[in-house]
Amino acid sequence: MNKVGLIVPTLNAGKLWEAWLIAFEQQTRKPDCLLVIDSSSSDDTAALARAHGFDVQVIPKSAFNHGATRQSGVNGLPDMDIIVFLTQDALLANPYAIEWLLAAFADNRVGAAYGRQLPHRNAGPIAAHARLFNYPAECRLRALPDRARFGIKTAVISNSFAAYRRCALMQVGGFPVDTIMNEDTYVAGKMLLSGWKIAYCADAQVFHSHDYGFVEEFKRYFDIGVFHNQSPWLQETFGGASGEGLRFVISEQRYLIRYAPWLIPSALLRTALKWLGYKLGTLHSGLPKTLRRCFSMHKTYWLRTLP
């Protein structure tokens, strides 16, 4: 039987954390090693995690990096065959979520698997549509040849709820230690190029969504643009994101016409801000560092990068 580790990065997890821990306690398959990497929370996040049996590693807030922090956790669990990742705001939706995610690894060709993200029960219509569009109800198994059909989405995965075969992860060099975000997509792309498959497990579910404001949408897509600029091989291999973006906008408008027509102007403005943020992100090298930090959601990243 595979030995399974769980890694959860945290920072001031807040009121949802206790519910998260209770949902985890109800899992039918609990990982063998439980690790929280806490970015020096000022609330009781770390204490509650310890009380529920987690080992807690505390790091300075400024030291957190999406890829490097997760890879440090992987390096600290060398005996685990499979590593599961969750985020503090991804609430396990039923007691079988982890068990059903791990079932994907019965196929020896699967290098990584990720679960379905459902909108939180209090999510707004725009946030709800984003989850329903990006996380459909059908399971999928993707390999490199599927790029002709799925394009850039062939390499999509989310560390909000995902698991990796450790040998496959290490074969492709682990998570990148200097990426602003999307360390999961980076690794998925490398795995596909190395002959592994990526499993989407629609029955393994978490509640996870964000009601971003206008400025947050801009900043998030600025960082996505930075990532794509710094990882050009992804789009060269799998194709660009523009076609998928248009499909999303059309789907969103249809959804809002049906459920929340008064939000259509807001959604259109968000689309424009996403496009602008993304374009500026792809051109970030020509911007002053102070402006890059201003436009970015992950500001500490720019403290570690060259001017």
C-alpha positions in Angstrom: 0.0 0.0 0.0 1.3 3.4 -0.9 2.5 5.7 1.9 0.8 9.0 1.6 1.9 12.4 3.0 -0.2 15.6 3.2 1.2 19.1 2.9 -0.9 22.2 3.7 0.6 25.7 3.5 -1.2 28.1 5.9 -1.3 31.8 6.9 -4.0 33.1 9.3 -6.5 30.5 8.2 -9.3 32.2 10.2 -12.8 31.0 10.9 -12.9 28.3 8.2 -9.8 26.5 9.6 -11.7 24.7 12.4 -14.3 23.5 9.9 -11.5 22.4 7.6 -9.9 20.3 10.4 -13.2 18.7 11.3 -13.8 17.8 7.6 -10.3 16.3 7.5 -10.9 14.2 10.6 -13.9 12.6 8.9 -11.9 11.3 5.9 -12.0 7.6 5.3 -8.4 7.6 4.1 -6.1 9.8 6.2 -2.5 10.3 5.0 0.3 8.7 7.0 2.2 12.0 7.5 0.5 15.4 8.1 2.5 18.6 7.6 1.4 22.2 7.9 3.9 24.8 6.6 2.8 27.9 8.4 3.9 31.4 7.3 4.1 32.8 10.9 0.4 33.1 11.4 -0.7 35.6 14.1 -3.9 33.7 14.9 -4.3 30.1 16.3 -3.8 28.3 12.9 -0.6 26.5 14.0 -1.9 25.6 17.4 -5.2 24.1 16.1 -3.2 22.1 13.5 -0.9 20.7 16.2 -4.0 19.8 18.3 -5.3 17.8 15.3 -2.2 15.8 14.9 -0.3 17.8 12.3 3.4 18.5 12.4 3.8 22.2 12.0 6.8 23.9 10.4 6.8 27.7 10.8 8.6 29.8 8.3 8.8 33.6 7.9 6.0 35.1 5.9 8.5 36.7 3.5 10.0 33.2 2.8 6.8 31.8 1.3 7.0 30.9 -2.4 4.4 28.8 -4.1 6.9 26.3 -5.5 9.8 26.4 -3.2 7.7 26.1 0.0 5.9 23.1 -1.3 9.1 21.5 -2.6 10.7 21.9 0.9 7.7 20.0 2.3 8.2 17.2 -0.3 11.9 17.1 0.6 11.0 16.7 4.2 8.8 13.6 3.5 11.3 11.4 1.6 9.5 8.1 2.5 6.1 9.0 1.1 5.1 7.5 -2.2 2.3 10.0 -2.9 2.1 13.6 -1.7 -1.4 15.2 -1.3 -1.7 19.0 -1.3 -4.5 21.1 0.1 -4.9 24.7 0.8 -6.5 26.2 4.0 -9.6 27.4 2.2 -10.3 24.2 0.3 -12.9 22.4 2.5 -13.2 18.7 1.9 -16.7 18.1 0.6 -17.3 14.6 1.8 -15.5 11.9 3.9 -14.3 10.1 0.7 -12.6 13.0 -1.0 -9.0 12.0 -0.3 -9.7 8.3 -0.8 -11.2 8.9 -4.2 -8.4 11.2 -5.3 -5.8 8.5 -4.3 -7.7 5.9 -6.3 -6.4 7.5 -9.5 -2.9 6.2 -8.7 -4.1 2.6 -9.2 -3.1 3.4 -12.8 0.7 3.3 -12.8 0.8 5.8 -15.7 -0.8 8.6 -13.5 1.8 11.0 -12.3 -0.6 13.5 -10.7 -4.3 13.8 -9.9 -6.5 16.7 -8.9 -10.1 16.9 -7.6 -13.1 18.9 -8.4 -13.6 22.3 -6.8 -17.1 23.3 -6.0 -18.1 26.9 -5.2 -18.5 27.6 -1.5 -22.1 27.7 -0.5 -22.0 31.5 -0.1 -20.2 32.1 -3.4 -21.5 34.8 -5.7 -22.6 33.9 -9.2 -19.4 35.0 -10.9 -17.3 32.9 -8.6 -19.7 30.0 -8.9 -19.6 30.0 -12.7 -15.8 30.0 -12.7 -15.7 26.8 -10.7 -18.5 25.1 -12.7 -16.7 26.0 -15.9 -13.2 24.9 -14.9 -14.2 21.8 -12.9 -16.8 19.8 -14.8 -18.6 16.7 -13.5 -16.9 14.3 -15.8 -13.6 12.6 -14.9 -10.7 12.9 -17.4 -7.4 11.2 -18.0 -5.0 13.4 -20.1 -1.8 12.6 -21.8 0.5 14.6 -24.1 -1.4 13.7 -27.3 -4.5 15.3 -25.8 -3.0 18.7 -26.3 -4.6 18.7 -29.8 -8.0 18.6 -28.1 -7.5 20.5 -24.9 -4.7 22.9 -25.7 -3.2 24.6 -22.6 -5.9 22.9 -20.4 -4.1 19.6 -20.9 -1.6 20.8 -18.3 -4.1 22.3 -15.9 -4.0 21.1 -12.3 -4.6 22.8 -9.0 -2.7 22.4 -5.7 -5.7 23.5 -3.8 -6.5 19.8 -4.0 -4.1 17.6 -5.8 -1.8 14.6 -5.3 1.5 13.7 -6.9 3.4 10.4 -7.3 6.6 11.3 -5.6 8.9 9.5 -8.1 7.2 11.3 -11.0 7.5 14.7 -9.3 11.2 14.2 -8.6 11.8 12.9 -12.1 10.8 16.2 -13.5 12.8 18.2 -11.0 10.1 18.9 -8.4 8.3 22.1 -8.1 10.1 25.2 -9.5 11.6 27.3 -6.7 11.4 30.7 -8.3 7.9 30.9 -9.9 5.4 33.5 -8.9 2.5 31.1 -9.1 1.2 28.1 -11.1 3.9 25.8 -9.8 1.3 23.0 -10.3 0.7 23.7 -14.0 4.5 23.9 -14.5 5.0 20.4 -13.0 2.0 18.9 -14.8 3.4 20.1 -18.1 6.8 18.6 -17.4 5.1 15.3 -16.4 3.1 15.1 -19.6 6.3 15.7 -21.6 7.9 12.9 -19.7 5.2 10.4 -20.6 3.1 10.6 -17.4 -0.7 11.1 -17.4 -2.7 13.7 -15.4 -6.0 12.5 -13.8 -9.0 14.8 -13.1 -11.1 13.1 -10.4 -14.6 14.7 -10.5 -15.8 12.6 -7.6 -13.0 13.8 -5.3 -14.4 17.2 -4.3 -13.7 20.2 -2.2 -15.5 23.5 -1.7 -13.1 26.2 -2.9 -13.9 29.5 -4.6 -13.0 33.2 -4.4 -15.1 36.3 -4.8 -12.3 38.5 -6.1 -12.8 42.3 -6.3 -11.9 44.2 -9.5 -8.3 45.0 -8.3 -7.7 41.5 -7.2 -8.8 40.1 -10.6 -6.3 42.5 -12.3 -3.5 41.5 -9.9 -4.1 37.8 -10.2 -4.0 37.9 -14.0 -0.9 40.1 -14.0 0.8 37.3 -12.1 -0.5 34.7 -14.5 1.0 36.8 -17.3 4.3 36.9 -15.5 4.3 33.1 -15.1 3.5 32.5 -18.8 6.2 35.0 -19.8 8.7 33.2 -17.7 7.6 29.7 -18.8 7.2 30.1 -22.6 7.7 26.4 -23.2 4.2 25.8 -21.8 2.4 27.7 -24.5 4.9 26.6 -27.2 4.0 23.0 -26.3 0.3 23.1 -25.5 -0.9 26.3 -27.2 -2.0 29.7 -26.0 -4.8 30.6 -23.7 -6.8 33.0 -25.8 -9.3 30.4 -27.3 -10.1 29.1 -23.8 -10.5 32.6 -22.5 -13.1 33.4 -25.2 -15.0 30.2 -24.4 -15.0 31.1 -20.7 -16.4 34.6 -21.5 -19.2 33.2 -23.6 -20.1 30.6 -21.0 -20.0 33.2 -18.2 -22.4 35.6 -20.1 -24.9 32.7 -20.7 -24.7 31.7 -17.1 -25.3 35.3 -15.9 -28.2 35.9 -18.3 -29.9 33.0 -16.7 -29.0 33.4 -13.0 -27.8 37.0 -12.4 -28.3 39.4 -15.4 -27.6 42.4 -13.2 -23.9 41.3 -12.9 -23.2 41.3 -16.7 -21.6 44.8 -16.6 -19.4 43.7 -13.7 -18.4 40.6 -15.5 -17.5 42.5 -18.7 -15.4 44.9 -16.7 -13.6 42.0 -14.9 -12.9 40.5 -18.3 -11.2 43.7 -19.5 -9.2 44.0 -16.3 -8.1 40.3 -16.6 -7.0 40.9 -20.2 -5.1 44.1 -19.2 -3.5 42.5 -16.2 -2.4 39.5 -18.2 -0.9 41.6 -21.0 1.0 43.7 -18.6 2.2 40.6 -16.8 3.6 39.2 -20.1 5.4 42.6 -20.5 6.5 42.9 -16.9 10.3 42.9 -17.7 9.8 46.4 -19.2 8.1 47.8 -16.1 9.9 49.3 -13.1 10.1 46.9 -10.2 8.0 49.2 -8.0 5.2 49.0 -10.6 5.5 45.2 -10.8 5.0 45.0 -7.1 2.1 47.4 -7.2 0.4 45.3 -10.0 1.1 41.9 -8.4 -0.9 39.8 -6.0 2.2 38.1 -4.7 4.3 41.1 -3.7 7.0 39.3 -1.8 8.0 37.5 -5.0 9.5 40.7 -6.3 11.6 41.1 -3.1 13.6 38.0 -4.1 14.0 38.8 -7.9 16.6 40.8 -9.7 15.7 44.4 -10.7 
